[in-house]
Amino acid sequence: MELSTDPAVLRAALIGYQQQLDYINSKMDQLRRKLAGLPAVGIFGEIEVGPRKHHVSPEGRARIAAAQKKRWAAARKAARAAK
């Protein structure tokens, strides 16, 4: 579908699109105002709002690193055996 290059038609289209955008923005603002006072809810129910901090101890990081090295070693061994 080719757009007309007539300036009057283009101006009218621009006005129409601007009105649609204003309508959509007003609806989004209404939804934001409604959600502002409600607690955040995820798919599994209410969730906490705020920063979540995950702390992994140095021992935990060492276990994760060792397990990953073990997985990579097994993958390399399997790749060498496949050749």
Secondary structure, 3 states (H helix, E strand, C coil): CCCCCCHHHHHHHHHHHHHHHHHHHHHHHHHHHHHHCCCCEECCEECCCCCCCCCCCHHHHHHHHHHHHHHHHHHHHHHHHHC
